[in-house]
């Protein structure tokens, strides 16, 4: 007798997903068995977590050690004013558990800056990069290369966002797109620039969709491609990137703050 993956309550809950021919109950069961780590529970991470939880991804890791601030609220709509001053990862887990109690939620309330990253990432099928700085992006990319994990990447700039999937099915990595970090203080400190609030919801939702597509085998994953969306004129385009095998010769993590430090 085969193990029952979904309860009757879950089948009822996900009925609109299951009714999609390309997903069905088999696809929903794949989601329940899957795990994803979302690094960053802020602007991008909030919608990613909400939609992965809504889709029924069985185990969700929440990686963030920041506190919720008043100026987070316009774009991080998982949180409310009463949450200000509290840990993002802890509040996110509490709210997601209320939203979908059928899943497992893990809190990783640490800085993702050293060898601990490998120990955390190894337990997840998919890593979702919702960070806002270059050292973290290179760190996650290299850790995913070492552990052979797919990485769903996104980045924002004012009214524009980009999404891609790296290290997936022999596809390119983040270093194939950006072999070296730009030597500019302006870019390195871009995490503090203005961001149009609704944009993070759009780009974060696309990140969640890419993770769901990988898990279920649905559609065409953004591997080897970068999708760029401009909110000001509602336009978008996709460009291709090629895999450079030399970018996969990663055996250990380095000091990424130093690696990304601009030249004097």
N, C-alpha and C positions, 0 to 999 in steps of 0.2 A: 504494500500500500504506500503510495507516494505521500510525502509530507505536504500538509496544507500550508501554503505560504501566506495566503491572505485569508483573514477572517471574513465572515459574512458582512460585518460592519465595514470593513475596508473595501470589499467588493462594491458595496452600496456607495461608499464615499467616492470611489474613483470611477464610477460608472461611465462618466462622460469621456474619460481617458480610455477605458476598456472598450467602449463602443467604437473607437477608432480602429479600423481594420488593420492598420499598420502597427498598432500597439497591442491591442487585445489583452486578455488576461495574462498571457505569457510575458508580454512586455512589462505589464504592471508588476509581475512577480520578479522580473529582473531588477526593476527599480527598488523593490523592497529588499532584495539581497545585496544591493550595491551600497557603496560608501563614498562620500565626498568630503574633502576638507576645504573649507572656505577660509582663506587667510585674509583677514581684514573684515570687520563687521560694521563698516561705516557706509559711505554713500553707495558703493557698488555692492558690498557684502550684504547689506540689508535686503535688497530685492532678490539677490541670488539665493540667500537663505530662505526667504519667504517662498519663492517659487520651487526650490528643490524640496522643501517641506511639503508644499502643496501637491507636488507631483508624487510624493511618497518614497523618496530616496531613503532607504532604511536606516542608515547611520550617517549623521551629519556632524562633522567636526567644526567648531567655531573657534578660530584663532585670532585673538585680539587682546591686548592688555591696556587699551586706552579707556579713559573715562568719557562718559557722555557729557557734552557741553551744550550750552544754549544755542550756539551758532551751528551745531550739527543738525538741529531739528528740521530746517527747511528742506533738506535733501536726504536725511536718514529717517524715513517715515516709519520705521519699525519702533522708534522711540517717541516718548512724549515728555512734556515738561516735568512731570513728576519723577522721571528717570534721570534727570540732570545730576551729575556728580557720581553716578553709579558706574560699575564696570560694564562695558558694552557686551562682552561675551556672556556674562551672567544674566543680564537683562534679556539678551536675545534668546538664550536657552529657555528662560521662563516663559517668554511670550510664544515661542515656537511650540513648546510643550502644550500650552493652552490651545494653540491653533490645530496641531496634529499630534495627539498623544500616542499614536501608534508607532512612532519612530524612536530611535536612540540618538541622544544628543551628547556630544563630548565637548567639554570646555578645555581650551588650551590658552590659558591666561598668562602668556609669556611673550617676550620679544623673540621673533624668529630671526636670530642673528648668529647662531653657532651650531655646533654638532647636534644639539638637541633636535634640530629640524629633521634630520634623517630618521631619528627614532620615532618622531611623530608621523611623518609622511608615509613611512613604510606600511602603516596600518590602513591606508586608504586607497581606493581604486583610482580616484580622480582628484586632482588638486586644482582649486580655482583661485587665481591670483586677483585679489581685490585690494591690493596695496596701492599706495600713491607715491612711491619713491623708487628710484633706480637701484639702490643697493638691495632692497628686498626683492625686486624683480629678478635680478641676476642670481641672487641666492636661491630663490625658489626654482628658477630654471635649472641651475646646476645640480641642485638636490634631486630634481625630477629626472635629470639625465642619469645620475648615478643609480637611482632606484628604478629607472625605466617606468616612470609614471607620466601619464598625459597631463598637460597643464593648460587650463583655459585662462587666457590672458585678456585683460582690457586696460585701456588707459583713456584718460579724459583731459581735454584742454578747452576751457571756457564753454563753447557751444558745440564742440566736436568730440566724438569718441571713436575708438577703434577696438576691434575684437579679433582674436585669432586663437587657434588651438595648436599647441606645440608638443613635440615629442610623441606624436600619435601615429601609429602604423608606419613607422619609418619616415615620418615627415620631418620638416625643419624644426629648429628650436628658436628660442628668443634671440640667441646669439646669431642666428642666421639672418634675422631681421636687423639687429643692432649688435654687430660684432664687438664694438667698444662703446662705452658710455660717452655721450657728448660732454665736452669739457667746458660746461657753462653753468655758472652759479644759478642763473635764471631757470634753467631746465631742472637742475638738481633740486631746487627749492619750489618746484611747480606744485607741490602738494598744498601750498598756501594760496594759490591763485583763485580767482572767482570761478564758480562752476554753476551753470544753470541747473536748478534743482531737478526738474523733470528729466533731464538728460541721463542722470545716473540710473533712474528707473528703466529707461529704454535700454541702455547698454548692459546693465545688470541682468535684465530679463533675457537678453540675447546670450549672455554668458550661461545662464541657467539652462536655456534651450540647447546650447551646444553640449553641455554635460548630459542632459537627458537623451539627446540624440546618440551620444557615444554608448550610453548604457543600453538603450533599446535597439540600437542598430537602425534607427530611423533617419532617412534622408542622407544628405551629404554634409559631413563635418567640415568646419573651416580649418582644415589642415592644409598647409601650403598656401594659404590665402589669408589676407587681412581685409576685413570689412571696415570701412570708414563711413561714419554717419555724421552729417552736418545738420544740426537742428535749425539753424537760421533759415535755410531754404529747403528743408525737408529733402535733401538729396543724399545719395549714398553711392559708393563705388567700391569695388573689390579689386585688389591687385595680388598677383602671385609672388611667392618667394620660394627659393630653391633651398634644398638641404645641402649644407656643407659639412661633410663627414668630419672635418677637423674640429668643428665646434662640439663634437660629441666625445672628444678625448678628455673627459673630465673624471678625475679619480678622487679628488678631495675638494673640500670647500676652502675658500680663501677669505681674506679680509675685504669684504665688499665695500665698506666705507672708504677704505684706502683706494680700492680699484676704481671707484666712481669719483674720487676727489678731483676737482678741476685743477689743471696745471696753472702754476703761478706765472 
